[in-house]
Amino acid sequence: MLTAQLGHEPDAPLQFSLGFRWKEQPAWQCLVRYLVDWAEQAGDVSEHKLLVGQLEQLVATSLLSCQAHNFSDEPLARRSTVLPRHVKRVQEYLQAHAHETIRAEALAEIAGVSLRSLYAGFQDFCGMSPMQYLRHTRLERVRGDLLAGPVSGGVASVALRWGFAHMGRFSAEYKDRFGESPSQTLRRA
């Protein structure tokens, strides 16, 4: 599964990071709910070998996309260089509405595809989920605001305006993304 996503044989064993934050992963939560519902309705799962194999692949792919691992930063193999219309539509929507509360289900409706197709499209072409894309967009907006100059209320007010309520987590994500703390960015403005 990892080989298919990377487009080449990995040069090291796959190692997942500890502390899977599954509550912050809508795609994972949706998958678990689906698996529970399916298992309750399917009865004897061993009678559905083809479906079980497909579900195993779905679980493995979802885990690779939701949980950080030692290949998370490596670019994924692209099936095509043309961005699908539904992915582009959602990207444009997220860019225009990053300041609003956004649910994954609403994004699927905007895209006109299933939630699963939306997540698969984003994973294939952006290397992240739509909600991760939104988070990255919001981080970019915070950075832009900080670089624009003096900010009343400081870093915390800007972070809150863009939906980051947990300052410690926000600062860590910001530093991972930009290589400096938000306060360092503000001082450079």
VEXKOLKE-199736 format. One record per residue (C-alpha): residue in three letters; x, y, z. Coordinates in steps of 0.02 Angstrom, whole numbers, plus 50000, padded with zeros to 5 digits. Layout:
! VEXKOLKE-199736
alaXYZ
...
//
This chain:
! VEXKOLKE-199736
met500005000050000
leu501395012250046
thr502355007949888
ala500825012149783
gln500595028849870
leu502425033749857
gly502655027249680
his504255018149730
glu504875005249853
pro505155013150026
asp506975014050080
ala506565010650264
pro505235001350364
leu503605010650394
gln503525017950570
phe501965026850633
ser502105041050758
leu501425037350930
gly499845045650991
phe498565043750852
arg497365058450871
trp495905049450791
lys494625061750861
glu495405075150751
gln495245064450594
pro493485065550519
ala493945053250381
trp494505040350509
gln492945042850615
cys491845040850462
leu492765024950413
val492595017350587
arg490725021150591
tyr490535013250419
leu491494997550471
val490454995450629
asp488834997550531
trp489414985650396
ala489984972450520
glu488314973250612
gln487324971250451
ala488444958950357
gly488304944850483
asp489674932150447
val491064943050377
ser492054927950313
glu490724925250179
his491214941750096
lys493054938850057
leu493124951149912
leu492334965050015
val493444961150164
gly494984962950053
gln494374979749988
leu493984985550164
glu495724980450221
gln496464991350083
leu495325005750131
val495835004550314
ala497695003650269
thr497575018450150
ser496575028550275
leu497815024950414
leu499255030150302
ser498385046650264
cys497735050350440
gln499165045150552
ala500885053150541
his502305041450493
asn504095042350434
phe503535044550251
ser502185057750284
asp503225071950212
glu503725062550056
pro502745067649901
leu501455054949846
ala501395047749671
arg500135057049566
arg498945047749454
ser498765062949344
thr499415080549335
val497685087749302
leu496785093149459
pro495015085849461
arg493615098649453
his492885093449622
val494565095849709
lys494835112849626
arg493065118349671
val493335113949854
gln495055122149859
glu494305138249792
tyr492895137149918
leu494105134450062
gln495175149150006
ala493645160450000
his492835154250161
ala494325149950273
his493665162050405
glu492035152150423
thr491555136150512
ile491675122250382
arg491085104150393
ala491785090350283
glu490025084950234
ala489655102350167
leu491245101750063
ala490685085349984
glu489025093549939
ile489925108549862
ala491035096749764
gly489575086149707
val490445069949757
ser490405058049903
leu491425061850057
arg492535047050017
ser492845053249839
leu493235070549904
tyr494505063950029
ala495265052249900
gly495435066549775
phe496275077849900
gln497425064049959
asp497915059549780
phe498185077149717
cys498585087649870
gly499375074549984
met498175079150125
ser496345079050173
pro495205093950136
met495195098450321
gln497095097950327
tyr497095109150173
leu495945121150267
arg497105120850417
his498605124850305
thr497605138850223
arg497195146150392
leu499015145050446
glu499475154650288
arg498185167950330
val498865169650507
arg500615171750437
gly500005184950314
asp499155194650453
leu500705193650563
leu501845199350422
ala500675213750380
gly501245223350531
pro500695228250704
val499285217350771
ser498135222950910
gly497925208951035
gly499515200350977
val499745183050904
ala498335175451007
ser497015187050933
val497575183050755
ala497605164350791
leu495855165050868
arg495185174950719
trp495745160750604
gly495015146950713
phe496505141450817
ala495885139950996
his497305129551071
met498795141251073
gly500095127951114
arg499555116650971
phe499395131650854
ser501165137550894
ala501875120250866
glu500985118250699
tyr501505135650646
lys503325132250687
asp503275115450597
arg502545123750443
phe503595139750435
gly505155135850536
glu504895149850660
ser503685154050799
pro502225165850767
ser503005178850882
gln504615178150780
thr503605181550623
leu502735196250707
arg504405203550763
arg505035202950581
ala503525212850519
//
